[in-house]
Amino acid sequence: MSNFLNFFSLGTLLIAFSCPSFSQKNEMVKVIKSPNQNKIDVFIGNKLFTSFLYPENLEKPVLYPVHASDGTIVTRGFPMNPQPGDPTDHPHHLGIWFTYENVNGLDFWNNSYAIPKEKKHLYGWIRTDSVLTISGNKTGTIYYQANWTNQQKEVLLRESTHIEFSGTAHQRIIDRTTVLTAETTVNFNDAKDGMYGMRLAHALQIPSKKDEEFKDNKGNVTIVKAGTDNIANGNYLTSEGKQGDDAWSTRGRWCKVYGKMGNDSISIAIIDHPENPDYPTFWHARGYGLFAANPLGEKIFTNGKSSMNLRLLKGQSVTFRYRIVIEANNKTLSVKELNILADKFAKEE
């Protein structure tokens, strides 16, 4: 009960203090539950921002698709709504999600419809148990509970997640707080694939400097020749000054991806919180469009120099907090602006 009360107080503080930075005026947020689907739509200023999807046949809840303030979809369409030229690799990369590769030996990250039935027992499933609260005003909120289970639906972790949405004429913000409570002894074994991730639209990929080979879930291979992708124009930048592919496996309190989409420059930043485990996080940021913060993959990111094996005994909890900022404007978010946003987020408890 004390964990729940602490979490509830945390959510109240987030609602009270979180808002888009600088002088832009907040737009009203509407959060609407679909009567016939496990789907909740989030509108900011009467424009669809994203949808929270948690159907029974999806291996994890996701936010999908995600729009910038100008309506541009900044997440990959495949596999639910493929767009012309979409890469078809990694079908588990859908929208924005929170999972991990190795929880008591089960892979929650890579699970998808593409896993053969005879191998499904190796994978975990995050099943949304209940949506407790949805609300809209100057900010919108979704508060839900989920269970991290094996294929027999035995619960390893109970998840309580509060997601807050806000926005202005040019900016959208997602604040996520997730509390994981162990139902048994749980080991998050140090692994590369985790935790808070999103799959970017094609335009935000980094242009490849070499031929790349992609395999879809049916085994079909596509080879993209270097210099022939006229859509990708993205780049990464971290708070520590790492750029492009050099951002991968490095630490930083924020990382942004940016590029041109239509008439606007789009930038998306993920901001870490100082109270998260192993702050500042490592960035699992790949040129092909995977953009993720993973504080628990220290061994792979340091080439074995150190490791981070998080263990929870039954009843123990761990909290993860992240902010995503999406900007659509004639310029991308500057280092100064991102540091201001990170400083503000760091002060929120």
N, C-alpha and C positions, 0 to 999 in steps of 0.2 A: 504493500500500500504506500509506503514512504517513497518508493521509486516512482509510482504513479503521480503522487502529489508533487514531487520535485519536477517531474516531466511537465505536469500541468502548469506549474509556476513558470517554468522555462518558456512554454508556449505563449503564456500571457505576456511575458516580457518581450518576446519576439514580435508579437502583434503590436505592442505599444511603441516599440522603438525602431523597428525596421521600416525603412522607406528608401526610395531611390535617392541617390546623392545629388548634390548641387542644387540649382535653383528651379529645376523643372517642377511643374505641378503634378501631383499624383492624379491619375485617372481612376475612375471607379472600377471595381472588380466585381464580376458576377461569377458565381460558381453554381453550376446547374447539373444535377444528377439526371442521367438518362433513365426514363421509366422502364425501359425494356432491355437494357444492357448494363453490364458492369463497367460503366463509363461515366466519368464526370468531366464536363467541359468547363474550361476557365476562359472567361472573356475579360479583356482589359480595354476600357474605352469603347465597348461594343464590338471589338475585334477579337476573333478567336485567338487565344494565345497558345493553349495546348489542351490536351485531354489526358486524364488519368485513366489508364486502361488496366483492368484486373479481371479478365475473363478466366473461367476455369481451365481453358485449354492453353493459357499462356503461362510459361514457366516462372514468371516473375511479374510484378506490377511495373508499369512503365509510364512515363510521360511521352506521348507521341500523337501527332507530330508536334514540333515546337516552332512557333512563328516569331520572327522579329517584329518590332512595332510597325514596320512598313508592310507587313503581311508575308514577307519572304520566309519560306520554310527552311530552317537552318539545320534540320536533321535529315539523314538519308531516308529515302522512301522505301527501299527494299528492307525487309521482305513483304511488308503489308501492302504497300502502294508503290511499286517500283516506278522510277522515272527513267526516261530515255538516258542511256549512258551510265546508270547507277551500277557501281560495283556490286557483285553478288556474293562476295566472300563473307565469312563470319555471320551467319543468319541470326545468331544470338545478339548481335549488336542492333538494338532496336530503341530509338529515341534516347531517353535518359533513364538510367537504372542504377540500382545499388545492390551489388552481390559480391561474392568472393569465390575464388577458385578452389580452395581447400579448407573445408570445415569438417573436421573429423574424417578426413579422407574423401568426402563427397565434393563434387565440383558443381557449385551453384552458378558459376559465371558462364560456362560454355554450354549449358543445357538449352536445347531448342527442339523444334519439330524435326530437325535434321538428324537427331541422334537415333540410331537404330534401336528398336524395341529391346533387343537382347543386351544392349549396353546401358539402358536407362537406369539400371540399379546403381551405376557408378555416379549418378548425378543427383543433386539436391533440387528441391522445388520450394519456391517462396509462395505460399498460398495466403491470399488476403482473407483474413478471418472476418473483419467487420470494418465498415467506415463509420466512425463514431461521430464525427462532426464535419460539416461543410458550412462555410459562411462566406459572405462577400460584403464589401464596403470599400473603404480606401485601400484595404488589403483583402485578399481572399485566402481562405485556409481550407486545407483538407487534413484531417487527423484520422489515421487508420491504424489498425493492428493486423499483423500478419504472423504466420508461423513458418519457420525454416524447417522443412521436413525431409525425410528420406522418401523413397517411393512407396513405402508402406504407411506413410502419413504419420510416422512417429516424429514428435517435435524435438528438435535440438535447441532451437532458439525461438523466443517470442520477441517480435519486433513491434515497437510503438513508434510511429513516424508522424511528425508534424511538418507539413509543407505549407509555406506561405508564399503568395504571389503578389507582386506589386509592379507598377509601371508608370511611365510618363510618355510624353509624345515620342521620344526617341529611345526609351530604355525599358527593359523588362528585367525583373529580378525574381529569382527563385531561392528561397531560404529553406534548407532542409535540416531537420534535427531528427536523428534516428537513435533510439535506445534499444540495444539488443540485450536480452536477459536469458541466461542459460537455464535450460530445463534439465540438463545433465552436465557433466564435465565436457567442455567444448574447447577444442584446440583449433585456432586459426593458424595453420601451418604456413610458414613463409612461402609466398607464391607470387608470381608475376601478375596474374590477371585479377585485378580488383581496383577499387571498390566502387567509387562513385564515377560512373562513366557515361559518355554519350557518343553516338556515332554521327559524325558531321556530314552535311550535304557535300556533294561532289566538288562544288566550287571551293570549299574550304580545305580541301586536301592540299598537301604540298606537291608542287609539280615534281614528278620523278626525274632523277638524273640518270637513271638506268632502266633497262627493260624490267618489267615486273610481271610476275605470273600469279594469277588468281584462279582459285578452284571453287566452283559453286558446290551446293550441297548434293548435286547429282554427279559430281566428279568431273564436270566439264571444265576445261582449262581455257582461260583467256589470257593472252599475252599482250600487255600494253607497252608499246615501244616508247623509249625515252624521247621526249620532245613532241609526241603526237597527241597528248592530252591537252586540248585547247580550253578545257573547262576549269581544271584545278588551278588556283592561284593563291592558295592560303600559305600561312606561315605561323609559327609559334614564337612566343616571347615569354620568358619567365621573369619573376621578380629579381632573379640573380643575373639577368642579362643573357641567358642561354637562348639561342634562336634556332628555328628550324628543327631538323632531326636531332640536333645537339641537346634539345630540351629533354629528350627521353632519358630516364633513369637518374635525373638530377633533382635536387630538392629546391623548393621555393614556396613562399607563402601564397603566391598566385601564379597562374599561367594563363595567357590569353592566346587564342587563335584568331586570326583576322584575314580578311580578303574582300574582294569586290564581288558583290552579288547584285545584278541588275544595276540600278542607278545609285545604290548606296554602298558605303563601306560597312561591312559587318564585323563586329568583334564580339567574341564570347570569352568571358573570363570565369574560371573557377577559383574561388578564394577559400583557402584553408583557415581553420580556426585554431588559435593557440592551445585550446584545451583538448584538441583531438590527440589520439595516440600518435607518438613519434613525429610530432610537429617539428619543422615544416615537412609536409608530405613529399613523397617522390612522385614524379609525373610519368605516367604511363601514356605518353603522348606520341602517337605514331603518325607518320606522314600520310598514310593511306586513309586517315579519317577517324581513328579511335582516339578519344580525348578523355583521359581518366586520371583521377587522384588515387594513389594507392599507398597508404602509410604502412602497410603490412608486408610489403615485398622487398624488404631491405636486403636480403641475401642475394637475390637475383640482380638488384640494381647496384650493388656494391661489389659484384663479382666474388662473393663469398667472404668479404672482409668483415662483415657483421651480419647479424640476422635479427628478425623480429618475429618471434613466435608467441602470439598472444594466447593466453589461456584463461578461461573463465570456469570457475567451479559453479556447481548448481546454485542458482539464486543470485549470482553475481551479474553485474551489468556493465556495459561499456557504451559510451555515447559518441556519436559522430555528427559533426555540424559542418555544413558547407553552404556557400553562397555562389550562385551563378548569375552573372550580369551579362545581358545581351544588349548590344548597342547597334542601332541602325542610324547612320548619319553620314555627313560628308567627310567624316574623319573617324578613325578608330579611337578607342579609349587610350589616353596617354599614360605613361608610367606614373606621372604625378597623380592623375585621376584615380588610377588603380590603387596606388598607395593610400590615398584618402579613403577609398572604399574599404580597403583591407584594414586600415586603422580603426574605422568605424565598426566594422564587423567584429574586430578583436575585443572591443570594449563591451559588446553585448554578451550578457551572461544568461 
